[in-house]
Amino acid sequence: MAKKVAPADLQFTPVYGDEITDVAVDNGYADQKVAFWHRNHKGEHAIAEMLIPSRAQMGAINISIDGNSSGVYEIDGDPWTVGRDVTEPESIRGQKYAYSELNTVLVNHSLIAAGFSGRSVRISTGLPFDHFFKNGQKNQLLIDRVKKSMAEKVKPRGEISAAIIKEHILYPESTAAYVDYAVDEVTGEMKNNIETGLAVVDIGGNTTDITYINPNNTINTDRSGSRNLGVLNVRDRLSRQIKEDFGVDELRDAQLDSALRSGVCQIFGKKENVEKQIETAKRMSTKKLMNYVDEVIGDAADLDLVLFVGGGAQILRDIIKEYPHAHVPDRPQFANARGMLKYMTFVN
């Protein structure tokens, strides 16, 4: 399995290759998941994983103590500020996000944060299943549009250089998660074979992808699809619940994200236990999610297992595991990034 490595270690141990490095970026709405090869403390070739909580806002917003811009990038002369706690983060839900300046800025920021400033990289990013495919074929028009947007020059303010993107590959997101499950990271060989079929349920920030994989590793498009349903629905429900129970008018996204991770929300400067509100929000969202899963693949009795991945699988892990033959891998939020990296390395 991929080893979790501390960012401090990654500064000294990444394997950049002779010329171009493969880097996979699972570009979400609030968290960017990055995967690349490195040498671990034993000298072994392994996958490094980095979670970069980040949002972006138009304009040059943040200034460091010394008076310089902090986390500011320019595209076509227009400034964008990237940070975990920007006050008015831009949010685009739908296909437009994939080729927006917002996405381009966040991916470039992630590459720099992962240590690839000034280095040549070949990157991969993902698209929801229903965006990547159209009428049973690749949606080449959208894919080309995403690649064109990522080719835009992004200039960080200050002394930091952007990564040099030499090539950009796109994959359907939930299919990448299957590659992570099926392919061994050391040998590149199949480690898990399918007997009757397997469904991947990728719960992202805004979308949930379902991909049905046949025993011969082909995709059954009739039992695959995407829906605008994800972690943001949990967060929206939690926000309403906390506001109602604690008499709060506004809550920042960063407060809610922290609450989902820790069970505690800072309100009026005081740490409040919100585990009850989180449990309610999770159960309501999971019920809606499983209704969609049942709608697409039925009760899944004919499948080897249902593989739940993505940031939503991490947050909803305990409730998801109550369902028959549901499987949540280690660190499911990195499954797409790991799968894209394996596909780039062992297939492309």
N, C-alpha and C positions, 0 to 999 in steps of 0.2 A: 504493500500500500504506500501511497505518497506520504512522505514525512512532513510534518508541520515544522517549519523552521522559523526561528525568531528573525525579524527584520534586521537586527544588528548583525547577525551571522551572514545574512544575504549580501551585505555590503562587501564582504571579503571573499565569498565562496561561489558566486555565480559562474557558470560555464558559458562564456559568450561565443565560443566557436571561433573558427579562423576568420570568417568574414561577416556572416549574417546569422543572427540568433532567432530561433523560433520562440514566439511569445503568444500565448492565448489570453485573450481578454474577454471575459463574460461581462458585457457592459450592461449593468442593471440601472434602475432609476435612482437608487440611493447608494448601493454598494457595488464597487467594481471588483471582480474576482480575477486575479492574474495568476497564471501558471507558466513556469519555464523550468528548464533543466538546470541542475546545480550539482555540486559535489557536497555531500553532507560531511559531518564531522568524522565519519569513518572512511572518507574518500570514495564513497559509493555514489554512483549516478542515480539521482532521485529527482522527483518533481517537487519544486518549491511552490508553495501557495501563499498568496498575499491577498488579504481582504482590505480594501481601501474605501472606507466610508467617505463618500464625497458627493457634494451637490454643486451646482453652478448657477450663477446669477449674472445677468447682463450688467456691465459697468465695472469700474474699478472700485471695489467696496472696501477691502481690507488693507490696512497699512500696518506694518510692523513697528515695533517700538522705536527703531532707528529712523523711521520716516519713509522707508521704502515700501513699494507695493508688495503685497504678500499674496501669493497664489493667483496672480493675474496673468492672463494669456490674451493674445490678440489674434483675431482672424479678420483679414481685410481691414485692419486698422480699428476694428471694434473690440473693446475690452470685455473680457469675461473674468469673473472671480470664482475660483473653485475653493471650497472649504467644507468642512463637516457641518458648520453651524452658520452658513450664510442665511441672512434674515428672510429673503424672499426668493427661494430656489425656483428655477424654472421647471415646469413639469409638462412634458408632452406625452400623451398616452395615445398609442396607435402607430401606424407605419411611419409617420413623419419623424418620429423620434430617431429612427435608425439612420436617417440621412440629415439630421439637424446639426447645426453648429454646436448645440448643447452636447450631443453625443460625441462629436469630434473632439471637443475640448476635454471632456471627461476621459476619453480613451488616451489622449496624449498625456494628460495629467497622470494617469495610472502608469504609463510606461516610464515616466520620469520618477514617480514614487517607487517603482520597482527597481530602479537603478540603471535604467537604459538611456539616460541623458547622453546625447551625442553619439550613440551607438547605432549601428545598422541592424534592423530587425525585420523579420517576416512575421506579420501578425495574423491572427485569426480572430474573428468576432462571430456572433451568432444572430440569427433571426428566428422569431417564432415560426412554428411549422406552417401555419396558414399564410404567413408572409413569404417564406422561402419558396413554397410551392404554390402554383396556380394552375388549376385545371389538370392536375396530375403531372405537371412539368415544372422545372425550375422557373421561378419568376425572374427571368434574366433582366427585365427592365428595372425592377427594384434593386436587384443585386448590383447592377452597374451604377445605379444612382447612389447606393451606399458607398461603393468603392470610390466614386468621384468625390463624395463629401469628405471621405477620410484622406484624400490626396491634397486637401486644402492645407496650405502652410499655416501652422500654428506657432506663434512666437511667444515664448515665455518672457515676461519682463524680468530684468535682472541678469545675473551672470549664468543662469542655467540654460542649457541648450535642449532643444526638443530631441526626441529619438528620431532616427532617420528611417522612415518606413519604406522599405524596398519593395514589398509585396504585401497584398492584403487578400486573405481567403475568407470566405463566409461559409458557415455550416448551419443546418437546421439545429436548433438548440437541444431539443430532447433527444435527437439522434446522436448528438455528441455525447450525451450522458450514457447512452447505451454502449458506445465505444469504450468509455471509461470502465463500465462494468465488465465488458467482454474481453478487453485486451490487457495483457500483462505489461506493466510499465518497464520491466527489465528486458524481457525477451521480444516483446512486440507480437507474441503469439496469442491465440485465443485461449483464455483461461476459464471461460464459462460458455458452454454451448447451450443452445435452446432446443428443447425437445418438442413442445407443443406450441409455444408462442410466448411472447413477453410484451408487456406494456410499460412504457416509461411515462410517468406523470411528472412533468417539470413545473413546479410552482414558483413562478417568478414574482416580481414586484407588481406588475400590472396584468400579466397574462399567465394562463396555465396551458401548457402544451401537452398533448397526449400523442405518443407515437406507438403504434402497434407493430412489433417486429415478428415476422414469420420465422419458422425454423431454418429457412435457407438464407436468413439475414436480409431479406427484402422487406419493404414497408407496405403494410396494408393500409392504403389511403382511406378506405371506407371506414376504418375503425381508428382513424387518427384525426387530429384537429387542434384548434386553439380557441380559447375564449378569454375575454377581458375579465379575469378573475384571479386575484393573487394576494400577496402579502399586504398590499395597500388597502385591500378591503378589510383585513384584520385591523390594520392601523386606524382606518376611518371609524370602524366600530368602537375600537378602544377609545379613540378621541371623544366620541359622543358620550360614551359611558363615563369617562373621567370628568368631563365637563359637567355632566348632570349630577354626579355623586359629590363632587367637590366644589361646585359653584364657580367654575372657571370659565372665562370667556374665550381665551386663546391658549393654544398649546403648540409649541414648535415641533416640527418633524423630528428633530434630534432628541427632544424629550421623550417622544413616543417610541422611537427606536431603542433608546436606552431602557425604557420601561419594559419593552418586550424581551430584552436580553436579561434584565436583572430582577424584574418584578417590583421595582421601586421607581417612583416618579417624583422628581423634585418640583414641588408646588409651593409658591410663596416662600421659597428658600428652605422649605422643610421636606425631608424625604418621607414620602407617603407610600405605604404598602398598597399596591394595586393588583395583587395576584388574583383576587376575585374578579375584577373587571377584565383582566387578561384572559382568564379561563372562559368567561362568558363570550368574549369576542372571538376566541379561538374556536369554541364549539359551534357557534353560529356560522362562522366562515367555513369550517371543515364540513359541516353538513351540506352547505351549498356546493362546496367543491366535490364531495363524494356523489352528490346528485348528478353532477356533470360527468364524472367518471363513469357512473352507471349508465348514463345516457349514451356515451360513446362506445364503451367496451362491454357493457352488461355486467353480470356479476363476476366476470373474469374466472369462472370455474374451469375454463378450458385452457388457462394460461399457466406457465411455470410459476410466475410471480408477477406482481405489479411493483415496479421500481419507482419509488418516490424520491425526487431530487429537487435541487434548487433551494433558495433561501427560505421558501415557505415550508419545505420539508424539514428544515432545521427547526423552525419555530413551532411547527405543528407535529413534530416527531411523536410525542407521547400519545396524542389522540389518533394519528394515522395508524400507529401500530396496533390499534384495537381492531382494525379491519382484517379479514382473512387474507393470508399470504401476501400482505404488504411488506415490502423490504425497503428500509432506509439505510443507505451506505454510510460509512464514516464520512463526516464533513460533507454532507450532501450539497451544500451551497457551492462547492468547488467542482462538482461532477462534470458540468459542461466545460469548464476551463480545462480540466484534466483530459477529458475526452477529445477536445479540439487539439490539444497539444500532442496527444498520442497519434491522432489521425495525421497531423502535419508531419510528424517524425517518421512514423512507420508506413504510411500509405503515400502521402504527397511527397 
